[in-house]
Amino acid sequence: MTALFEGVGIALTSLRAHKMRAALTILGVAIGVTVVMVIGALISGFNKGISDMLGSLGPKTFWVGRYWGGQDEDPEDPDPWRRRPPVTIAEARRLEELPTIAFVVVDENTLADINFEGHTLSAINVRGRDADWPMIEGGHIHPGRSFSHLEDAANSHVAVVNTKLAESLFGQRDPVARRIKIGGLPYDVVGVYDPPPRLFGDGDRPEVMIPHGTFTKDLPYFPGWMDMFVVPQDSVSVDRAIDDVTMAMREKRGLRPGQKNNFDAITQDVYVQAINSFTLVARVLMIVLSMVGLLVGGIGVVAIMMISVTERTREIGVRKALGATRREILWQFLVEAATLTLVGGIIGLAVGWLVSLVLASATPVPSYVPVGSVVLALVLAAFTGLLFGILPARKAARLDPVEALRYE
C-alpha cells in the first residue's frame, strides 16, 4: 500500500509539474472514456425506453397485422405488403371468440383538425380503438374515464384526449364534458389520458382516442393498415395463443396447407431482437471509437513515462543503491502510468455524464448513465495505463544502478 500511495503521489506531482505534457496524455484517454459514457448512456436509455414501452403492453401481448417487415424478404418483390389483404374487424371478432384469447384491441389512426371554441389545432393524431385500449397502454385516465363497450358498439361521439392536447385546448379548465370538433364533427370529451413515458418522447405529442366504429364512419383515413393487439388469457402461454390465432386467421382467409401466411403475428421477443441488432452496431461503434481514443492516450503514456524515466534516472539509481528491487521500481512506474490515465478517465467520466444529462433534458432521446458504464470506463482507463506503462516501467527497472548514479 505504501508503494501504491507513493506512486500515486509521484504521478500527481508530475501532473502539476508538467501540465501541458500531461494534458496531451489525459486528453486521449478522456475522449475515449467520454465516448464510452455517451454511447453507453444512449444504448441504455434506448433499451430502457423499449422495455418500458413493451412493459406497458403487458408481457404476453402480441401484434397481428398486415405486414411487419424484415421477414422472408424477396429481392424480386420489394413490396410484399401489396399482395396481402388488410386486417378486418371480422377477423378481430373471430380472434376474440377463441377460448385462449382474453381480448383484442384494434387500432387505426389519421390526422385531423380539432377545434374548441374557435381555437383550432391542425393535423392532430386521432386514433380509433376498441374500448379495451387502456388495458394495453399503461398510464392512467384522470379526470374522467374511457369510452365504454356500449359507446364503442353504438359509434358514439365521445373522445379521450391526452394531457398534451388537454393543455393546448383547455388550459386550466376541466376538459371533461367539454364539446370539441374533430374533423368538423362534435365530440364530447369523457376523459383525459396521462400516458407513461414513451421512447423518444412520443407521449408528449397531442393525441385523441375515439371509438373505432366512429373513427371509420366519420373520419377520412388511409384504409388497410389496421393493427390488432392480442392479449392471451392469463393461464395460456404466448406460443399457444399465437398458434391458435394463426390457425384462426388462416381459416378465415381460406389459406390451404402449404401456403404462406399473408399476415404477421409478432411477439415482443421479435421487437427485442430487432432492437438488439440495432444496438449491436452502436456497441461496435462505441468500442472502435473508444479504442482509438485510448490508443492515443496510451501512446502519450509511453512518451511521457519514457521522458519521466530519463529525467529520474539518477533517482532510480539512488533507490536501487538503497536496496529497491526491480519489482518495486516496476510497480512504482506502473502505478504512475495507471494514475495518469485514471485521471483522464475521471475527466472523461464527468464530461460524458454532463453530455448525457444535456441529451436527456434537451432532446427526446432517452439517455441515462448506468453504473456498468461508469465501472467499465474507469477500468478501461486504468488498464490502458498499465498496458502502455509496461515498456517504460521495465526500462526503469532494468537500469544499472552504477550507471544510473553517474547519470547527469
For each residue, the residues with C-beta under 8 A, 3 or more apart:
1: 4 5
2: 5 6
3: 6 7 328 331 332 335
4: 1 7 8 335
5: 1 2 8 9
6: 2 3 9 10 332 335
7: 3 4 10 11 331 332 333 334 335 336 339
8: 4 5 11 12 335 336 339
9: 5 6 12 13
10: 6 7 13 14 332 336
11: 7 8 14 15 335 336 337 339 340
12: 8 9 15 16 339 343
13: 9 10 16 17
14: 10 11 17 18 22 304 308 336 340
15: 11 12 18 19 22 340 343
16: 12 13 19
17: 13 14
18: 14 15 21 22 304
19: 15 16 22 23
20: 23 24
21: 18 24 25 304 307
22: 14 15 18 19 25 26 304 340
23: 19 20 26 27
24: 20 21 27 28 300
25: 21 22 28 29 297 300 301 303 304 340 341 344
26: 22 23 29 30 297 340 341 343 344 347
27: 23 24 30 31 296 297 300 344
28: 24 25 31 32 293 294 295 296 297 298 299 300 344
29: 25 26 32 33 293 294 297 298 340 341 344 345 348 381 384
30: 26 27 33 34 293 297 344 345 347 348 351
31: 27 28 34 35 293 296 297 348
32: 28 29 35 36 289 290 291 292 293 294 296 297 348 380 381 384
33: 29 30 36 37 290 293 344 345 347 348 349 352 377 378 380 381
34: 30 31 37 38 293 348 349 351 352 355
35: 31 32 38 39 286 289 290 293 352
36: 32 33 39 40 286 290 348 352 373 376 377 380
37: 33 34 40 41 348 349 351 352 353 355 356 369 373 374 377
38: 34 35 41 42 352 355 356 359 367
39: 35 36 42 43 282 283 285 286 289
40: 36 37 43 44 286 369 370 372 373 376 377
41: 37 38 44 45 352 356 359 367 368 369 370 373
42: 38 39 45 46 282 356 359 365 367
43: 39 40 46 47 279 282 283 286
44: 40 41 47 48 367 368 369 370 373
45: 41 42 48 49 360 365 366 367 368
46: 42 43 49 50 199 275 279 366
47: 43 44 50 51 275 279
48: 44 45 51 52 366 368
49: 45 46 52 53 197 198 199 200 366
50: 46 47 53 54 199 271 272 275
51: 47 48 54 55
52: 48 49 55 56 196 197 198 199
53: 49 50 56 57 198 199
54: 50 51 57 59 268 271 272
55: 51 52 58 59 138
56: 52 53 136 137 138 139 196
57: 53 54 61 136 137 138 229 268
58: 55 61 135 136 231
59: 54 55 268
60: 231 232 238 241
61: 57 58 136 229 230 231 268
62: 229 230 238 241 242 265 266 267 268
63: 68 227 228 229 230 264 265 266
64: 87 95 227 228 229 230 245 249 263 264 265 266
65: 68 87 225 226 227 228 263 264 266
66: 81 84 85 86 87 224 225 226 263 264
67: 80 81 84 263 264
68: 63 65 71 264 266 270
69:
70: 73 274
71: 68 264
72: 80 260
73: 70 80
74: 77 78 80
75: 78
76:
77: 74 80 83
78: 74 75
79: 82
80: 67 72 73 74 77 83 84
81: 66 67 84
82: 79
83: 77 80 262
84: 66 67 80 81 262 263
85: 66 253 262
86: 66 223 224 225 226
87: 64 65 66 91 92 106 226 227 228 263
88: 91 92 226
89: 92 93 106 212 226
90: 93 94 252
91: 87 88 94 95 228 249 252 253
92: 87 88 89 95 96 104 106 228
93: 89 90 96 97 104
94: 90 91 97 98 248 252
95: 64 91 92 98 101 104 228 230 245 248 249
96: 92 93 101 103 104
97: 93 94 101
98: 94 95 101 244 245 248
99: 233
100: 232 233 236 240 241 244
101: 95 96 97 98 104 230 231 232 233 241 244 245
102: 231 232 233 234
103: 96 130 132 135 231
104: 92 93 95 96 101 130 132 228 229 230 231
105: 129 130 132 133 135 136 228 229 231
106: 87 89 92 128 129 130 212 226 227 228
107: 127 128 129 133 212 226 227 228 229
108: 127 128 129 212 215 216 221 225 226 227
109: 125 126 127 128 221
110: 125 126 128 215 219 220 221 222
111: 123 124 125 126
112: 123 124 126 182 183 219
113: 120 121 122 123 124 182 183 184
114: 120 121 124 126 165 169 180 181 182 206 208
115: 118 119 120 121 180 181 184
116: 119 169 170 178 179 180 181
117:
118: 115
119: 115 116 169
120: 113 114 115
121: 113 114 115 124 165 168 169 206
122: 113
123: 111 112 113
124: 111 112 113 114 121 165 206 207 208
125: 109 110 111 205 206 207 208
126: 109 110 111 112 114 182 183 207 208 209 210 215 219
127: 107 108 109 207 208 209 210 215
128: 106 107 108 109 110 209 210 211 212 213 214 215 216 219 221
129: 105 106 107 108 133 209 210 211 212 215
130: 103 104 105 106 133 152 211 212
131: 146 147 148 149 151 152 211
132: 103 104 105 135 136
133: 105 107 129 130 136 137 146 209
134: 137 139 141 146 193
135: 58 103 105 132 231
136: 56 57 58 61 105 132 133 229 231
137: 56 57 133 134 193 195 196
138: 55 56 57 195 196
139: 56 134 193 194 195 196 203
140: 193 194
141: 134 144 145 146 160 191 192 193 194
142: 191 192 194
143: 174 175 176 191 192
144: 141 160 175 176 189 190 191 192
145: 141 148 190 191
146: 131 133 134 141 160 190 191 193 209
147: 131 151 152 156 158 159 160 190 209 210 211
148: 131 145 151 152
149: 131 152 153
150: 153 154
151: 131 147 148 154 156 158 211
152: 130 131 147 148 149 155 156 211 212 213
153: 149 150 213
154: 150 151
155: 152 211 213 214 217
156: 147 151 152 211 214
157: 185 186 187 188 210 214 218
158: 147 151 187 188 189 190 210 211 214
159: 147 180 182 187 188 189 190 208 209 210
160: 141 144 146 147 189 190 191 192 193 208 209 210
161: 165 166 169 175 180 189 191 192 193 206 207 208 209
162: 165 166 192 193 194 195 203 206 207 208 209
163: 166 167 192 193 194 195
164: 167 168 203 204 205 206 207
165: 114 121 124 161 162 168 169 206 207 208
166: 161 162 163 169 170 175 192
167: 163 164 170 171
168: 121 164 165 206
169: 114 116 119 121 161 165 166 175 180
170: 116 166 167 173 174 175 178
171: 167
172:
173: 170 178
174: 143 170 177 178
175: 143 144 161 166 169 170 178 189 192
176: 143 144 189 190 191 192
177: 174 188 189 190
178: 116 170 173 174 175 188 189
179: 116 186 187 188 189
180: 114 115 116 159 161 169 186 187 189
181: 114 115 116 184 185 186 187
182: 112 113 114 126 159 185 187 208 210 218 219
183: 112 113 126 218 219 220
184: 113 115 181
185: 157 181 182 218
186: 157 179 180 181
187: 157 158 159 179 180 181 182 210
188: 157 158 159 177 178 179
189: 144 158 159 160 161 175 176 177 178 179 180 192
190: 144 145 146 147 158 159 160 176 177
191: 141 142 143 144 145 146 160 161 176
192: 141 142 143 144 160 161 162 163 166 175 176 189
193: 134 137 139 140 141 146 160 161 162 163 209
194: 139 140 141 142 162 163
195: 137 138 139 162 163 198 203
196: 52 56 137 138 139 203
197: 49 52 203
198: 49 52 53 195 201 202 203 204
199: 46 49 50 52 53 202 366
200: 49 364 365 366
201: 198 204 205 364
202: 198 199 205
203: 139 162 164 195 196 197 198
204: 164 198 201 364
205: 125 164 201 202
206: 114 121 124 125 161 162 164 165 168
207: 124 125 126 127 161 162 164 165
208: 114 124 125 126 127 159 160 161 162 165 182
209: 126 127 128 129 133 146 147 159 160 161 162 193
210: 126 127 128 129 147 157 158 159 160 182 187 214 215
211: 128 129 130 131 147 151 152 155 156 158 214 215
212: 89 106 107 108 128 129 130 152 215 216
213: 128 152 153 155 216 217
214: 128 155 156 157 158 210 211 217 218
215: 108 110 126 127 128 129 210 211 212 218 219 221
216: 108 128 212 213 219 221
217: 155 213 214
218: 157 182 183 185 214 215
219: 110 112 126 128 182 183 215 216
220: 110 183
221: 108 109 110 128 215 216
222: 110 225
223: 86 226
224: 66 86
225: 65 66 86 108 222
226: 65 66 86 87 88 89 106 107 108 223
227: 63 64 65 87 106 107 108
228: 63 64 65 87 91 92 95 104 105 106 107
229: 57 61 62 63 64 104 105 107 136
230: 61 62 63 64 95 101 104 241 245 265
231: 58 60 61 101 102 103 104 105 135 136
232: 60 100 101 102 236 237 238 240 241
233: 99 100 101 102 236 241
234: 102
235:
236: 100 232 233 240 241
237: 232 240 241
238: 60 62 232 241 242 267
239: 242 243
240: 100 232 236 237 243 244
241: 60 62 100 101 230 232 233 236 237 238 244 245
242: 62 238 239 245 246 265 267
243: 239 240 246 247
244: 98 100 101 240 241 247 248
245: 64 95 98 101 230 241 242 248 249 265
246: 242 243 249 250 261 265
247: 243 244 250 251
248: 94 95 98 244 245 251 252
249: 64 91 95 245 246 252 253 261 263 265
250: 246 247 253 255 261
251: 247 248 254 255
252: 90 91 94 248 249
253: 85 91 249 250 262 263
254: 251
255: 250 251 259 261 262
256: 259
257:
258:
259: 255 256
260: 72
261: 246 249 250 255 264 265
262: 83 84 85 253 255
263: 64 65 66 67 84 87 249 253
264: 63 64 65 66 67 68 71 261
265: 62 63 64 230 242 245 246 249 261
266: 62 63 64 65 68 270 271
267: 62 238 242 270 271
268: 54 57 59 61 62 271 272
269: 272 273
270: 68 266 267 273 274
271: 50 54 266 267 268 274 275
272: 50 54 268 269 275 276
273: 269 270 276 277
274: 70 270 271 277 278
275: 46 47 50 271 272 278 279
276: 272 273 279 280
277: 273 274 280 281
278: 274 275 281 282
279: 43 46 47 275 276 282 283
280: 276 277 283 284
281: 277 278 284 285
282: 39 42 43 278 279 285 286
283: 39 43 279 280 286 287
284: 280 281 287 288
285: 39 281 282 288 289
286: 35 36 39 40 43 282 283 289 290
287: 283 284 290 291
288: 284 285 291 292
289: 32 35 39 285 286 292 293
290: 32 33 35 36 286 287 293 294 380
291: 32 287 288 294 295
292: 32 288 289 295 296
293: 28 29 30 31 32 33 34 35 289 290 296 297
294: 28 29 32 290 291 297 298 380 381 384
295: 28 291 292 298 299
296: 27 28 31 32 292 293 299 300
297: 25 26 27 28 29 30 31 32 293 294 300 301 341 344 384
298: 28 29 294 295 301 302 341 384 385 387 388
299: 28 295 296 302 303 388
300: 24 25 27 28 296 297 303 304
301: 25 297 298 304 305 337 340 341 384 385 388 389
302: 298 299 305 306 388 389 391 392
303: 25 299 300 306 307
304: 14 18 21 22 25 300 301 307 308 340
305: 301 302 308 309 333 336 337 389 391 392 393
306: 302 303 309 310 391 392 395
307: 21 303 304 310 311
308: 14 304 305 311 312 333 336 392
309: 305 306 312 313 316 333 392 395 396 399
310: 306 307 313
311: 307 308
312: 308 309 315 316 396
313: 309 310 316 317 399 404 407
314: 317 318 404 405 407 408
315: 312 318 319
316: 309 312 313 319 320 329 396 399 401 404
317: 313 314 320 321 399 401 402 403 404 405 406 407
318: 314 315 321 322 404 405
319: 315 316 322 324 328 329
320: 316 317 323 324 329 399 401 404
321: 317 318 401 405
322: 318 319
323: 320
324: 319 320 328 329
325: 328 329
326: 329 330 397 398
327: 330 331 397
328: 3 319 324 325 331 332
329: 316 319 320 324 325 326 332 333 393 396 397 399
330: 326 327 333 334 393 394 396 397
331: 3 7 327 328 334 335 393
332: 3 6 7 10 328 329 335 336 393 396
333: 7 305 308 309 329 330 336 337 389 392 393 396 397
334: 7 330 331 337 338 385 386 389 390 393
335: 3 4 6 7 8 11 331 332 338 339
336: 7 8 10 11 14 305 308 332 333 339 340 389
337: 11 301 305 333 334 340 341 385 386 388 389 392 393
338: 334 335 341 342 382 385 386 389
339: 7 8 11 12 335 336 342 343 385
340: 11 14 15 22 25 26 29 301 304 336 337 343 344 385
341: 25 26 29 297 298 301 337 338 344 345 381 382 384 385 388
342: 338 339 345 346 378 381 382 385
343: 12 15 26 339 340 346 347
344: 25 26 27 28 29 30 33 297 340 341 347 348 381
345: 29 30 33 341 342 348 349 377 378 380 381 382
346: 342 343 349 350 378 381
347: 26 30 33 343 344 350 351
348: 29 30 31 32 33 34 36 37 344 345 351 352 377 381
349: 33 34 37 345 346 352 353 374 377 378
350: 346 347 353 354
351: 30 34 37 347 348 354 355
352: 33 34 35 36 37 38 41 348 349 355 356 369 377
353: 37 349 350 356 357 369
354: 350 351 357 358
355: 34 37 38 351 352 358 359
356: 37 38 41 42 352 353 359 360 367 368 369
357: 353 354 360 361
358: 354 355 361 362
359: 38 41 42 355 356 362 363 365 367
360: 45 356 357 363 365 366 367 368
361: 357 358
362: 358 359
363: 359 360
364: 200 201 204
365: 42 45 200 359 360
366: 45 46 48 49 199 200 360
367: 38 41 42 44 45 356 359 360
368: 41 44 45 48 356 360
369: 37 40 41 44 352 353 356 373 374
370: 40 41 44 373 374
371: 374 375
372: 40 375 376
373: 36 37 40 41 44 369 370 376 377
374: 37 349 369 370 371 377 378
375: 371 372 378 379
376: 36 40 372 373 379 380
377: 33 36 37 40 345 348 349 352 373 374 380 381
378: 33 342 345 346 349 374 375 381 382
379: 375 376 382 383
380: 32 33 36 290 294 345 376 377 383 384
381: 29 32 33 294 341 342 344 345 346 348 377 378 384 385
382: 338 341 342 345 378 379 385 386
383: 379 380 386 387
384: 29 32 294 297 298 301 341 380 381 387 388
385: 298 301 334 337 338 339 340 341 342 381 382 388 389
386: 334 337 338 382 383 389 390
387: 298 383 384 390
388: 298 299 301 302 337 341 384 385 391
389: 301 302 305 333 334 336 337 338 385 386 392 393
390: 334 386 387 393 394
391: 302 305 306 388 394 395
392: 302 305 306 308 309 333 337 389 395 396
393: 305 329 330 331 332 333 334 337 389 390 396 397
394: 330 390 391 397 398
395: 306 309 391 392 398 399
396: 309 312 316 329 330 332 333 392 393 399
397: 326 327 329 330 333 393 394
398: 326 394 395
399: 309 313 316 317 320 329 395 396 403 404
400: 403 404
401: 316 317 320 321 404 405
402: 317 405 406
403: 317 399 400 406 407
404: 313 314 316 317 318 320 399 400 401 407
405: 314 317 318 321 401 402
406: 317 402 403
407: 313 314 317 403 404
408: 314
